[in-house]
């Protein structure tokens, strides 16, 4: 497998992981009773849903993650990058690697097993994929 094929594969894999998180955040925004598994489990209402403020935050998070998915596909040359310079794409993926690393640490400190073990595994995998993509560009 060539380096460019590996980077393409890593970017597609990252988008699959991001899609799962987008679905989870969208469900939270829509009122799914999974609030204990998000935001450290600190903001759950009695019915398991998030308060309105955090539901809006989940909706914004889902939108931001969709933009990140585009960026990952562009960085992996799966789609065209438009007017975004190569240096900006590469730097952005390195920044995402750092942010996903911080997010992994936050998820590991969560109270709920889904957040601690599930979400931290997702963000750790995203960190590794970002590093592979950025280093390979």
N, C-alpha and C positions, 0 to 999 in steps of 0.2 A: 504494500500500500504506500503510495507516495505521500509526501508531506501535505500537499494540497488536498488530497482525498481525505486524509486524517482530519485536517482542520474542518473540512466540510461536514464530515461525520460528527465531529465534536460539536459543531454549531447546531446541527439538526438535533442531536441528543439533548443539548441544552434547551432547545425550544420545546421539546417534549416535556422536560421537567418543569419549565416555566408554565406551560399550558396547564399542568396539574395544579400548580399554585394559583394561576389565574382562576381556574374553576373553583378552587377552595375559597379564594377571596371574594369572588362574585357571589358564591352561595352565602358567605357571611354577610355581605352587603344586602342580599335579598332577604335576610332574616333567618338563615339556617341556625338551629340551636347548637352550634359548635363553638360558641364563644370561649369556653374553657380551654380550647386548644389553640387560642390565638392571643396575642398581646400579653403573654405571660399568665393568662388566665385571671388577670386582675380586674377585668371590666365586664364581667358576665352579669346579666340580669337574671332574675329568678327563673325565667323560662328557658335559660340557656343561650339566649340571643345576646348580641352586642348592643349597647346603647347606640342611639342614632349617630352620635359623633364618631364612634368607631366603625359603624357600618359605612358611613361616608368615607372614612379613612380606608376601609377595605376596598371600596369602589375605586378610589383614586389609586390605590396600590395595584389593582388589577389593570388599570389603564397604563400606569407606568411600566408594569411588567410586559404589557403588549409592545410598548416602545422598545423595551430591552430585547424582546424576542426579535423584533425587526433588526436591531443593531447586531445581534448575534448572527443572524442569517446573512446580513451584509458583510460582517467581519469574516465570516466563513466562505464568502463568495458564492453562497447558495442563491442569493438574489443580488441585483445591482445595488451599488451603494449610493447612487445618485450623486449629488454634489459634495458629499462628505469626503474630505481628504483621507488618505490612508492613515496618516499620522493620528488624526482625530479618532478614527475607528480603533486603532491599536491602543491608544491612550485610554479610550473609553472602556475597552475590555479589561485593561489593567485596573482601572478604577472599580469596575464591577467586581473583579476578583477580590479587591480589598473590602468592598461593601458586603459581598457574600461571606467573606471570612468573619467580619463583625457580626453579621446576621446569624452565622452558625454559633458563635459564642453566646449570643442572646437566646437563641433557641435552646441551646444546651442548659441554660439556666431556667427554662420554663418549667412550670409545675406539672403540666399535662404530658403524659407519655407520647401523645401524637406530636406535640410540639418538640419535646426533648429528643425523641428518637427519630420520628418521621421527618419533621421539618428540618432538623439539624442535618440529617443525612442528605436531604435534597440540596440544602445550601452548601454543604461541604462538597457534594458532587459538582454543583455549579461553580464553586471556587476552582476546583481542579480543571474543569472544562474551560473556564475563562483563562486560566494560566496557560493551558495547552494551546488555545487559539491565539492568545496574545503573543506567546513566545514563538509560535510557528509562523506568524505573519511576516 
